[in-house]
Amino acid sequence: MNNSQIQRKILELISAPGFRPCKIQGIMEKLELDSGRRKHLRRILKELTDQGKIRMDKQNRFRPAHDEPETEEVLIKAALSLHPQGFGFLTVEPDDLMVEGTVVEELFVPPSNMNTARHGDRVLAKIVASTGNKRGGNDLKEGKIIEVIERGSTICVGTLKHGGGNWQLIPDSPRIKGPVRITGFTGMTPKAGFKAVVDLEDRMDPSLPESGKVLELLGQAGDPGVDILSIMRGHDLTSEFPDKVMEEALAFTKAVTPEDLKNRRDLRKLMVVTIDPDDARDFDDALSVEDIEGKPGWLRVGIHIADVAHFVKSGSALDKEALLRGTSAYLVDRVVPMLPEHLTNDLCSLVPNQDRLAHSVFLDINTHGAVKSVDSCESVIHSKQRLTYEQAQTLLSGGQVDGITDGVRDHVLTLARLTRKLRKTRIREHALAFEMPEIRCILDENGRVTGFSKKTGIEANHLVEECMLMANREVGALLAARYGTAIYRIHEEPSEEDFQQMADQLRQLGVEGVPISRETLNEVISRQMPEPLRQAVTLTLLKNMNRALYSPELGEHFGLAFDTYTHFTSPIRRYPDLVAHRLLIALENDKPKPVDDKELRDLCRHCSERERAAAEAEMETQRVKMFQYYDEKFQAGEKGPYPGIISSILFKGVLVELAESGQRGLLPFPAFQDDYYEVNETGTRATGKRTGKVMQLGDPIEVMLARVDIENRQLDFSL
């Protein structure tokens, strides 16, 4: 059924004589919709509620709009995302999008309604009358925070300052209003200008300043390494592990013992290879491929994943620390691992020419690239070859690589023929095919930036990616069929408003003639256009997308065009993958689900938050190194010109993204002395009032360095 048919069915159902109000699950059952359409149905119910055609009571049941409404106060529990300017948004969890008599996805909280809440806190809030704040031309639903239920973090990192006999901390994060009043030091001698970690105390009165005790001195601001350490502490990242965790990790002395081989499938004779980046230190996935006897053209692909669940048992110190971290973080100059190196780089790692424990998923694929059979098991493998992406690409291009046998080469070529077909099928089914180059800082032994590298995806990357996507999709389907609620990776489709905003912004860029929808996004990006414009178009589409997250409820992955999807293939570095392994092991052994639904909800929320924290830390460490690089250039008089493109247009000027590094800085409008520029409503174009000269997103431009502010991480340009 399409949207209009579902809407009609809902209205007929709710208005029918004898209808008894019911929740979303009841409506799904009455309309005979499968669980994969739950979030789609939720959006339709929200639209009907917003239009006043139906309503929802305080028990979260849907009923006719003409029923007598309740007047009780609407309360919401949600996570706060705080903007540096002091306002925030409450993001309601997917399971609770419709709560207490209304349909709510997001609440805007003005600074005056913030109470004592901080970024990342779980809070109790109530819906209040809108004060006219808008986004995208639409009124925002507003909320007022009543109390903080759970602190996201109490850690604040900043620079110590002394004055008037008192110590203060100037926070690094603009989301924490400073200065922070220091109430004590834990056995250390304070020094002005030092970076410090403070444990913030709870405030009873939001008008009072933040305060707290200093837990750690990180070193003089500006000293080597202090910058990255400050960012790590600000995001609750640490490379050190507690003693108990290290004891458990080091207690494992062998990767495989005779006892481990019991009840495992022995795959050591199978041709298995790993394909990873040149600088990879842990290998958590390996691949095999075989012809299927009696079925010409059919292939059996094996995806073999490090069996981390064998070493990290639920409830152990290792497990609790891995859950706390949620993910490994890949910073500009180091990796902050989820698990100790003894496991990640040694015992769990699928190194070549060594027996290793794995969890294997075999997919039988027909000549059309369709998966016809899935088989999974705990296994032991023996990787025959470690390939880098570059070596694999050489083989795919018809070249030779020293030390690579004909058997390994044929193995890679067979996989490539299959994954080309798989990738084409995904794109045909409207999976997004956007690619943005990855820019990384090149550091010397002292952590100083010497240049930048720009990587784009090559076919060898796609080969591995398609195999991992297949495994994640099929494991997700197995978990959904057996358990229903599990741990999934979901990515919701943009709303109609988001699609409309994309279309409006693309029109301002001169990209017209295609109605923006799921089916046309790839068509837009594949059009012939100059590279700066292509980048601007891609950014425009991406910034109007929803964020992918973990959910206990099955939902679609819009970007991949998958109805079922989980994360299973990287348990060394992602905790949700470890949970997926435990669920699959229980399924294979016909055992009950090892985690209950409440645990799954908490896991998904926590892991999504830790993923965001790690991503923010990764970006911040890149940025701070880039600012140091441009500060050195500025101080040395090497001010430009630097080529770039206009990546954003603000009312005070244009943001320019430098071509060599991707670093952005502001070119203020007063720098353009030829005219006075006016910005259009969508922020995609600036037009000279006198000359009519137009600047728009994606336009190439050359700029000079005008100011580099490392402390506040701001870069200003001139012409």
C-alpha distance (Angstrom), angle and dihedral (degrees) to the residues before:
residue distance angle dihedral
M1 . . .
N2 3.80 . .
N3 3.83 125.0 .
S4 3.79 97.1 -88.6
Q5 3.81 92.0 48.0
I6 3.81 91.9 50.5
Q7 3.82 90.8 47.6
R8 3.80 90.9 51.4
K9 3.82 91.8 48.2
I10 3.82 91.3 49.9
L11 3.80 93.1 50.4
E12 3.81 91.5 46.9
L13 3.80 90.5 49.3
I14 3.81 96.8 48.1
S15 3.81 95.6 42.9
A16 3.84 94.3 46.7
P17 3.85 116.4 114.4
G18 3.79 111.7 -97.2
F19 3.82 94.3 20.1
R20 3.79 111.3 155.9
P21 3.83 115.5 -150.2
C22 3.81 111.4 -105.5
K23 3.79 140.9 176.4
I24 3.79 126.8 -106.9
Q25 3.82 92.4 -85.3
G26 3.79 90.7 56.4
I27 3.79 91.7 51.0
M28 3.81 90.8 48.9
E29 3.81 90.1 53.5
K30 3.80 94.2 46.0
L31 3.83 91.3 49.5
E32 3.83 90.7 42.6
L33 3.81 93.1 -126.5
D34 3.80 119.7 160.8
S35 3.83 121.5 -121.7
G36 3.79 92.2 -104.1
R37 3.82 89.6 71.1
R38 3.82 95.4 52.9
K39 3.81 95.7 105.9
H40 3.80 91.4 42.2
L41 3.83 89.0 53.9
R42 3.81 90.3 46.7
R43 3.82 90.4 57.6
I44 3.81 91.8 49.5
L45 3.82 91.4 49.3
K46 3.80 89.3 50.4
E47 3.82 90.7 52.3
L48 3.81 91.8 50.2
T49 3.81 90.8 47.1
D50 3.82 92.3 48.8
Q51 3.81 89.0 49.9
G52 3.82 90.2 52.7
K53 3.83 93.2 -120.3
I54 3.81 93.1 120.4
R55 3.79 134.2 6.8
M56 3.76 140.1 -153.3
D57 3.78 126.0 -128.6
K58 3.80 129.7 -144.1
Q59 3.83 90.9 -90.0
N60 3.85 88.9 60.0
R61 3.82 90.7 -109.1
F62 3.80 122.5 141.4
R63 3.80 118.0 -127.5
P64 3.82 139.3 159.7
A65 3.79 115.3 -62.8
H66 3.84 93.1 -123.2
D67 3.84 92.9 62.1
E68 3.78 113.3 111.9
P69 3.85 106.5 -89.2
E70 3.79 123.5 -134.1
T71 3.77 119.3 -117.7
E72 3.79 98.2 -152.9
E73 3.78 120.0 131.0
V74 3.81 113.9 -90.5
L75 3.82 112.2 -127.4
I76 3.79 126.6 -170.2
K77 3.80 134.4 -170.7
A78 3.79 110.9 -151.6
A79 3.79 147.6 142.0
L80 3.81 118.7 -95.0
S81 3.78 122.5 -131.6
L82 3.80 106.7 -167.4
H83 3.81 122.7 -156.0
P84 3.84 118.7 -142.9
Q85 3.82 88.5 -116.9
G86 3.81 91.0 64.5
F87 3.80 103.9 -102.6
G88 3.77 123.1 102.8
F89 3.78 148.4 -172.6
L90 3.77 129.0 -125.3
T91 3.78 110.3 -141.1
V92 3.79 110.9 -156.0
E93 3.81 115.1 -142.5
P94 3.84 115.2 -105.5
D95 3.81 91.6 -114.0
D96 3.81 91.2 54.7
L97 3.79 103.2 40.6
M98 3.79 90.7 125.4
V99 3.77 111.4 45.7
E100 3.79 141.6 158.4
G101 3.76 101.4 -3.6
T102 3.78 101.7 -39.5
V103 3.79 141.7 64.3
V104 3.80 111.9 -109.4
E105 3.79 130.1 173.4
E106 3.78 99.8 159.6
L107 3.79 138.4 3.6
F108 3.78 125.8 -156.0
V109 3.81 113.6 -137.9
P110 3.83 116.4 -162.8
P111 3.83 117.5 -147.8
S112 3.80 91.4 -103.6
N113 3.83 90.5 60.1
M114 3.82 96.7 46.2
N115 3.82 97.3 96.9
T116 3.85 108.2 -174.0
A117 3.81 96.0 -38.2
R118 3.79 122.5 133.6
H119 3.77 133.9 -160.1
G120 3.81 111.9 -68.1
D121 3.82 96.3 17.7
R122 3.80 122.0 138.1
V123 3.79 105.4 -128.9
L124 3.78 143.7 179.8
A125 3.79 111.2 -125.7
K126 3.76 139.3 168.6
I127 3.77 130.3 -141.6
V128 3.80 112.9 -109.3
A129 3.78 134.9 -176.3
S130 3.80 114.0 -71.5
T131 3.79 116.7 -107.0
G132 3.81 93.4 -155.7
N133 3.81 101.4 -88.6
K134 3.77 110.9 154.2
R135 3.80 139.6 -168.0
G136 3.77 122.6 -169.0
G137 3.79 88.6 -3.7
N138 3.82 92.8 -59.4
D139 3.80 127.6 112.3
L140 3.79 113.9 -107.2
K141 3.78 120.9 -131.2
E142 3.79 106.4 -122.1
G143 3.76 133.1 -145.4
K144 3.78 140.4 -169.9
I145 3.80 120.9 -144.6
I146 3.81 112.0 -127.1
E147 3.79 100.0 -180.0
V148 3.80 144.0 -14.4
I149 3.80 111.0 -108.8
E150 3.80 99.2 -177.9
R151 3.79 131.1 3.8
G152 3.79 115.0 -125.1
S153 3.80 90.5 -153.9
T154 3.78 137.0 -21.5
I155 3.81 94.4 -159.5
C156 3.80 121.2 112.2
V157 3.81 124.5 179.4
G158 3.78 123.4 -162.2
T159 3.79 148.5 118.3
L160 3.82 122.5 -62.9
K161 3.78 118.6 -123.5
H162 3.83 129.1 -176.1
G163 3.76 125.9 -155.7
G164 3.79 139.9 140.3
G165 3.79 90.5 11.8
N166 3.80 92.4 -60.1
W167 3.80 134.3 104.6
Q168 3.77 121.3 -133.9
L169 3.79 136.4 178.1
I170 3.80 122.4 -137.7
P171 3.83 102.4 -149.7
D172 3.81 120.3 -128.6
S173 3.80 90.5 -147.6
P174 3.82 115.4 76.0
R175 3.81 86.8 -151.5
I176 3.81 91.0 72.7
K177 3.78 113.4 70.2
G178 3.78 110.0 -133.5
P179 2.84 167.4 -108.9
V180 3.81 95.3 53.4
R181 3.81 114.5 -149.2
I182 3.82 111.4 -127.5
T183 3.80 112.6 -135.5
G184 3.81 98.1 180.0
F185 3.79 151.0 -20.3
T186 3.80 122.9 -123.2
G187 3.81 103.6 -131.0
M188 3.82 98.5 -47.1
T189 3.78 139.1 108.1
P190 3.81 111.5 -115.8
K191 3.78 120.9 -133.5
A192 3.79 126.6 -166.0
G193 3.80 112.3 -118.2
F194 3.79 93.2 27.1
K195 3.77 122.2 127.5
A196 3.81 110.5 -119.4
V197 3.79 140.6 -176.6
V198 3.82 114.5 -131.9
D199 3.80 129.4 -166.9
L200 3.81 104.2 -140.5
E201 3.79 118.6 -136.4
D202 3.79 124.2 -138.2
R203 3.80 116.4 -96.6
M204 3.78 122.8 -146.1
D205 3.79 92.9 -166.0
P206 3.85 120.9 48.5
S207 3.83 89.8 -153.4
L208 3.82 90.3 65.9
P209 3.83 120.0 87.4
E210 3.80 121.2 -106.6
S211 3.81 114.3 -94.5
G212 3.78 138.1 -176.9
K213 3.81 150.9 142.8
V214 3.80 124.7 -85.5
L215 3.81 110.6 -114.3
E216 3.80 100.6 177.2
L217 3.80 141.5 8.6
L218 3.80 110.7 -140.9
G219 3.80 99.8 -171.8
Q220 3.78 140.7 -93.1
A221 3.79 113.1 -32.0
G222 3.80 107.9 -105.9
D223 3.81 96.1 26.0
P224 3.84 115.6 127.5
G225 3.79 113.2 -81.8
V226 3.81 95.9 8.1
D227 3.81 91.9 98.9
I228 3.81 94.8 57.5
L229 3.81 92.5 40.6
S230 3.82 90.0 53.5
I231 3.79 91.6 52.9
M232 3.80 91.2 47.7
R233 3.80 93.1 51.9
G234 3.80 91.0 46.1
H235 3.80 89.5 58.8
D236 3.82 96.4 40.9
L237 3.81 92.3 -107.7
T238 3.78 123.0 147.3
S239 3.80 133.4 167.2
E240 3.81 92.9 -152.3
F241 3.78 122.1 88.9
P242 3.83 127.1 -150.7
D243 3.82 115.6 -99.9
K244 3.81 93.3 -111.7
V245 3.80 90.9 54.4
M246 3.80 92.2 50.0
E247 3.81 90.7 47.7
E248 3.81 91.0 55.2
A249 3.80 92.7 46.2
L250 3.81 95.1 47.8
A251 3.81 91.1 47.1
F252 3.81 86.2 75.8
T253 3.80 104.7 81.0
K254 3.81 100.8 165.8
A255 3.78 131.4 45.4
V256 3.81 92.6 -146.0
T257 3.80 130.3 19.7
P258 3.83 128.6 -178.3
E259 3.81 88.4 -107.0
D260 3.80 90.2 56.9
L261 3.82 91.9 59.6
K262 3.79 93.9 65.2
N263 3.81 112.9 108.8
R264 3.82 91.5 3.9
R265 3.77 126.4 119.4
D266 3.80 109.1 -116.2
L267 3.81 107.6 -132.5
R268 3.79 98.0 159.5
K269 3.82 93.4 118.9
L270 3.81 92.1 52.5
M271 3.82 117.8 105.5
V272 3.80 100.2 -110.2
V273 3.82 125.0 168.7
T274 3.80 136.4 177.5
I275 3.81 124.1 -139.1
D276 3.81 115.5 -166.1
P277 3.81 142.5 144.7
D278 3.79 116.4 -69.9
D279 3.83 92.1 -110.6
A280 3.83 96.6 45.0
R281 3.79 114.3 133.3
D282 3.80 99.6 -177.5
F283 3.79 125.7 46.0
D284 3.78 111.4 -157.9
D285 3.81 100.0 164.6
A286 3.80 136.2 48.1
L287 3.80 133.5 178.1
S288 3.79 138.6 -141.5
V289 3.80 132.6 176.6
E290 3.82 131.6 -169.0
D291 3.78 138.5 173.7
I292 3.81 113.3 -110.6
E293 3.76 112.3 -123.5
G294 3.79 114.3 -118.9
K295 3.82 93.3 13.3
P296 3.82 109.3 86.5
G297 3.81 112.3 -148.0
W298 3.81 94.1 11.7
L299 3.81 117.8 122.9
R300 3.78 133.9 -159.2
V301 3.81 108.9 -146.5
G302 3.79 118.1 -164.7
I303 3.79 120.0 -156.2
H304 3.80 107.8 -167.9
I305 3.80 117.1 -166.8
A306 3.81 127.5 -169.3
D307 3.82 109.1 -95.6
V308 3.80 96.9 -126.5
A309 3.81 90.2 156.5
H310 3.83 88.6 68.9
F311 3.81 90.6 62.7
V312 3.81 101.2 30.9
K313 3.79 108.3 58.5
S314 3.79 121.2 -166.1
G315 3.80 111.7 -93.9
S316 3.82 95.3 15.6
A317 3.80 122.5 127.3
L318 3.82 87.9 -106.8
D319 3.79 90.3 53.1
K320 3.79 95.1 47.4
E321 3.81 91.9 50.2
A322 3.81 91.9 46.8
L323 3.81 90.0 51.1
L324 3.80 91.2 48.4
R325 3.81 90.8 53.7
G326 3.81 94.4 38.9
T327 3.80 93.9 -169.3
S328 3.77 144.5 11.9
A329 3.80 114.7 -98.0
Y330 3.81 120.4 -140.0
L331 3.79 105.3 -152.5
V332 3.78 126.4 -176.1
D333 3.81 94.3 -94.8
R334 3.81 105.9 17.5
V335 3.78 147.8 17.2
V336 3.80 119.1 -114.2
P337 3.82 99.6 -155.5
M338 3.78 128.4 -148.0
L339 3.81 90.6 -141.2
P340 3.82 133.1 31.5
E341 3.79 116.9 -82.2
H342 3.82 91.9 -116.3
L343 3.81 87.4 70.0
T344 3.80 103.1 30.0
N345 3.79 99.0 47.2
D346 3.79 99.2 28.2
L347 3.80 127.5 18.2
C348 3.82 98.2 27.1
S349 3.80 96.0 35.2
L350 3.82 115.1 102.8
V351 3.80 93.5 -131.9
P352 3.83 118.5 175.5
N353 3.80 123.4 -94.0
Q354 3.81 93.6 16.1
D355 3.81 132.4 101.3
R356 3.78 110.6 -111.8
L357 3.80 136.1 178.6
A358 3.78 114.1 -116.8
H359 3.77 144.6 166.9
S360 3.80 107.7 -126.7
V361 3.79 129.7 -158.3
F362 3.81 117.0 -167.4
L363 3.80 119.2 -161.0
D364 3.81 121.8 -167.3
I365 3.79 106.7 -149.9
N366 3.80 125.5 -169.5
T367 3.79 128.2 -142.2
H368 3.82 91.2 -86.1
G369 3.81 93.0 56.3
A370 3.81 94.9 -106.4
V371 3.81 120.1 141.3
K372 3.81 106.8 -123.2
S373 3.81 101.3 170.9
V374 3.82 137.3 21.9
D375 3.78 126.5 -160.5
S376 3.81 125.5 174.5
C377 3.79 132.7 -177.3
E378 3.78 146.2 153.5
S379 3.80 106.5 -96.9
V380 3.79 148.8 168.9
I381 3.81 117.9 -126.5
H382 3.81 138.1 -178.2
S383 3.81 112.4 -149.5
K384 3.81 110.7 -138.7
Q385 3.81 97.1 -163.3
R386 3.78 142.8 14.5
L387 3.83 111.5 -146.8
T388 3.78 128.4 -175.2
Y389 3.79 119.2 -140.2
E390 3.80 88.9 -109.6
Q391 3.82 92.4 53.0
A392 3.80 91.5 47.8
Q393 3.80 90.1 48.9
T394 3.80 90.5 52.5
L395 3.82 89.3 54.6
L396 3.83 91.3 47.6
S397 3.79 89.5 51.7
G398 3.82 91.7 54.6
G399 3.78 96.9 -100.7
Q400 3.79 132.0 128.5
V401 3.80 128.6 -115.7
D402 3.80 121.1 -156.9
G403 3.79 112.8 -110.5
I404 3.81 95.0 15.0
T405 3.81 113.2 123.0
D406 3.80 125.1 -139.2
G407 3.81 88.2 -112.1
V408 3.80 92.7 58.3
R409 3.81 91.6 44.7
D410 3.83 92.4 50.9
H411 3.82 88.5 47.2
V412 3.82 91.4 55.6
L413 3.81 94.1 43.9
T414 3.82 91.9 51.0
L415 3.79 91.3 51.0
A416 3.80 90.5 48.1
R417 3.82 93.1 53.8
L418 3.79 89.4 52.4
T419 3.80 97.9 44.1
R420 3.82 92.0 49.6
K421 3.79 86.7 59.0
L422 3.80 92.2 45.8
R423 3.79 92.7 49.8
K424 3.80 92.3 49.8
T425 3.80 89.8 50.8
R426 3.81 92.3 51.4
I427 3.79 92.4 49.3
R428 3.79 90.3 47.5
E429 3.80 88.0 54.4
H430 3.84 88.2 54.1
A431 3.80 101.0 -100.1
L432 3.80 106.8 161.5
A433 3.80 113.5 -99.0
F434 3.80 99.6 -168.9
E435 3.77 117.5 141.3
M436 3.79 125.0 -170.4
P437 3.80 119.1 -173.0
E438 3.80 114.6 -111.3
I439 3.80 111.8 -129.2
R440 3.80 117.8 -161.2
C441 3.79 132.3 -178.3
I442 3.80 116.8 -114.1
L443 3.81 107.7 -139.7
D444 3.80 131.9 -164.1
E445 3.82 123.3 -140.2
N446 3.83 90.1 -81.8
G447 3.81 94.2 54.2
R448 3.81 92.8 -105.7
V449 3.80 118.6 142.7
T450 3.80 112.7 -114.7
G451 3.80 97.4 172.0
F452 3.78 145.2 -44.5
S453 3.79 136.4 -88.2
K454 3.78 123.9 -150.0
K455 3.80 119.1 -156.2
T456 3.77 128.7 -172.0
G457 3.78 126.7 -175.5
I458 3.81 117.1 -84.5
E459 3.80 127.4 -165.2
A460 3.81 92.1 -97.9
N461 3.82 88.4 59.7
H462 3.79 90.4 49.1
L463 3.81 91.0 49.8
V464 3.80 92.5 58.9
E465 3.80 93.2 37.9
E466 3.82 94.4 54.9
C467 3.81 92.0 50.1
M468 3.80 91.8 49.9
L469 3.80 91.4 47.0
M470 3.80 90.2 52.5
A471 3.80 91.8 51.4
N472 3.81 93.1 46.8
R473 3.79 92.0 48.5
E474 3.80 95.0 48.5
V475 3.81 95.1 43.9
G476 3.80 88.1 50.0
A477 3.81 89.1 53.0
L478 3.81 91.7 49.8
L479 3.81 91.9 51.2
A480 3.80 92.3 46.0
A481 3.80 92.9 50.5
R482 3.80 93.8 48.8
Y483 3.80 106.1 31.8
G484 3.82 108.8 14.5
T485 3.77 97.4 -155.7
A486 3.81 109.7 54.5
I487 3.80 132.8 124.2
Y488 3.79 115.1 -57.9
R489 3.77 137.3 171.8
I490 3.79 108.1 -131.2
H491 3.79 134.1 -178.1
E492 3.78 115.2 -173.4
E493 3.78 122.9 -140.7
P494 3.82 115.5 -105.7
S495 3.79 114.5 -97.9
E496 3.78 122.9 -110.8
E497 3.81 87.4 -101.1
D498 3.81 90.7 53.9
F499 3.81 91.8 50.2
Q500 3.80 89.8 48.4
Q501 3.79 90.9 50.4
M502 3.80 90.3 50.7
A503 3.79 90.3 51.8
D504 3.82 93.0 48.1
Q505 3.80 93.3 49.0
L506 3.81 93.5 45.2
R507 3.79 89.7 50.4
Q508 3.79 88.4 55.8
L509 3.82 87.5 53.4
G510 3.79 90.2 53.6
V511 3.81 95.0 -105.0
E512 3.78 104.8 131.7
G513 3.78 141.5 145.6
V514 3.80 99.5 63.4
P515 3.82 122.2 91.1
I516 3.80 104.2 -132.9
S517 3.79 113.1 -119.5
R518 3.79 140.2 129.8
E519 3.81 89.3 -83.7
T520 3.81 96.7 52.2
L521 3.82 104.8 42.7
N522 3.81 94.4 92.9
E523 3.79 90.3 44.7
V524 3.81 89.6 56.6
I525 3.79 94.8 50.3
S526 3.82 93.3 44.9
R527 3.81 93.8 58.0
Q528 3.77 119.8 114.8
M529 3.80 107.4 -95.5
P530 3.81 138.1 138.0
E531 3.81 113.7 -84.9
P532 3.84 97.2 -111.7
L533 3.81 89.4 54.1
R534 3.81 91.8 45.7
Q535 3.80 89.6 55.2
A536 3.81 91.2 48.9
V537 3.81 91.2 48.9
T538 3.81 91.8 49.3
L539 3.80 91.5 49.2
T540 3.82 90.7 48.5
L541 3.79 91.4 54.3
L542 3.79 95.2 43.4
K543 3.81 96.3 49.6
N544 3.81 89.5 57.4
M545 3.82 92.4 54.1
N546 3.79 126.9 99.3
R547 3.79 119.6 -111.3
A548 3.82 117.0 -104.2
L549 3.80 113.1 -120.3
Y550 3.80 144.3 166.0
S551 3.79 118.9 -89.8
P552 3.82 135.6 176.7
E553 3.80 88.2 -145.8
L554 3.78 120.2 76.8
G555 3.78 112.9 -110.9
E556 3.77 138.9 155.2
H557 3.78 125.8 -85.2
F558 3.79 100.7 -136.3
G559 3.81 96.5 -170.5
L560 3.81 93.3 53.1
A561 3.83 96.0 34.8
F562 3.83 90.3 -127.9
D563 3.81 125.5 142.4
T564 3.81 91.3 -158.0
Y565 3.78 126.1 30.9
T566 3.78 137.4 153.0
H567 3.79 136.7 168.6
F568 3.80 108.5 -105.6
T569 3.80 106.5 136.3
S570 3.83 104.2 73.1
P571 3.82 109.9 48.1
I572 3.81 91.3 147.3
R573 3.79 90.7 67.2
R574 3.84 107.5 19.3
Y575 3.79 125.5 57.1
P576 3.85 95.0 -155.2
D577 3.82 88.0 61.2
L578 3.80 89.7 54.7
V579 3.81 89.7 52.4
A580 3.82 90.0 49.2
H581 3.82 88.6 53.8
R582 3.80 91.4 52.6
L583 3.79 91.0 49.1
L584 3.80 91.7 49.3
I585 3.82 92.3 48.5
A586 3.81 89.5 52.7
L587 3.81 89.9 48.9
E588 3.82 92.7 49.8
N589 3.80 90.8 50.5
D590 3.82 93.9 44.4
K591 3.80 92.6 -117.1
P592 3.82 130.7 143.5
K593 3.78 120.1 -89.8
P594 3.84 106.8 -76.4
V595 3.84 94.3 -142.5
D596 3.79 127.4 45.9
D597 3.79 125.4 -130.2
K598 3.80 95.5 -100.1
E599 3.81 90.8 52.3
L600 3.79 89.3 49.3
R601 3.81 92.2 51.7
D602 3.80 91.6 49.7
L603 3.82 91.5 44.8
C604 3.79 92.9 51.4
R605 3.79 93.5 48.1
H606 3.81 93.6 46.1
C607 3.82 94.8 45.3
S608 3.81 92.0 48.3
E609 3.81 89.3 52.2
R610 3.82 93.4 47.4
E611 3.79 90.2 48.1
R612 3.81 90.1 54.5
A613 3.82 91.6 47.0
A614 3.81 91.8 51.2
A615 3.81 91.8 47.4
E616 3.81 91.5 49.6
A617 3.82 91.0 49.0
E618 3.80 91.0 49.7
M619 3.80 91.3 52.2
E620 3.81 93.2 44.2
T621 3.81 93.7 51.9
Q622 3.80 89.7 50.2
R623 3.80 91.0 48.8
V624 3.81 95.9 48.6
K625 3.81 90.8 52.0
M626 3.80 90.4 48.4
F627 3.80 91.5 51.0
Q628 3.80 90.0 51.0
Y629 3.81 89.0 50.7
Y630 3.81 93.9 51.8
D631 3.80 91.7 42.7
E632 3.81 88.9 57.2
K633 3.81 89.4 49.3
F634 3.80 91.1 48.2
Q635 3.81 93.9 48.4
A636 3.82 90.1 48.3
G637 3.80 91.1 53.0
E638 3.81 93.4 -111.1
K639 3.80 92.9 132.7
G640 3.78 98.8 151.9
P641 2.91 153.3 -163.6
Y642 3.81 95.4 -108.1
P643 3.82 120.0 -176.9
G644 3.79 117.3 -130.6
I645 3.78 145.1 141.0
I646 3.80 133.1 -111.0
S647 3.82 103.6 -102.8
S648 3.80 100.4 172.6
I649 3.81 138.3 8.5
L650 3.79 119.6 -142.0
F651 3.78 130.3 179.6
K652 3.82 90.1 -106.8
G653 3.80 97.3 45.9
V654 3.78 146.1 -54.0
L655 3.79 127.4 -62.8
V656 3.79 110.6 -131.6
E657 3.80 121.5 -157.2
L658 3.79 112.3 -151.3
A659 3.80 114.0 -128.7
E660 3.80 96.9 -138.4
S661 3.80 98.4 51.0
G662 3.80 110.5 10.1
Q663 3.82 88.0 -123.1
R664 3.81 113.7 149.7
G665 3.75 129.7 -143.2
L666 3.80 138.9 167.9
L667 3.78 123.5 -97.5
P668 3.85 101.6 -169.6
F669 3.79 119.4 -142.6
P670 3.84 93.1 -119.0
A671 3.82 86.1 67.6
F672 3.82 86.6 70.5
Q673 3.77 99.3 75.3
D674 3.81 94.1 175.4
D675 3.82 96.6 74.9
Y676 3.81 150.6 -10.0
Y677 3.81 110.7 -98.2
E678 3.80 128.0 -146.8
V679 3.81 122.5 -160.0
N680 3.80 122.7 -138.6
E681 3.82 122.0 -125.2
T682 3.80 95.5 -100.5
G683 3.79 93.8 51.2
T684 3.79 94.2 -124.8
R685 3.82 101.1 109.7
A686 3.81 140.2 35.6
T687 3.81 119.4 -162.3
G688 3.80 128.5 -162.4
K689 3.79 109.4 -120.1
R690 3.81 94.3 -146.1
T691 3.79 105.1 28.3
G692 3.80 100.1 30.4
K693 3.80 88.6 -132.1
V694 3.83 110.4 161.5
M695 3.80 129.3 -146.5
Q696 3.79 118.5 -174.3
L697 3.77 141.9 169.7
G698 3.78 112.3 -66.7
D699 3.79 96.3 24.3
P700 3.82 113.0 141.5
I701 3.79 115.5 -120.6
E702 3.81 138.9 168.6
V703 3.80 119.4 -136.0
M704 3.79 141.1 -179.5
L705 3.80 126.4 -135.5
A706 3.81 108.9 -103.5
R707 3.82 102.9 167.1
V708 3.81 136.5 0.2
D709 3.82 115.5 -163.2
I710 3.81 106.6 -175.7
E711 3.81 95.1 177.1
N712 3.81 94.3 55.7
R713 3.82 93.1 28.0
Q714 3.76 95.9 -126.2
L715 3.78 127.9 145.1
D716 3.81 122.1 -165.8
F717 3.80 125.6 -166.7
S718 3.78 136.8 -161.1
L719 3.79 130.1 -163.7
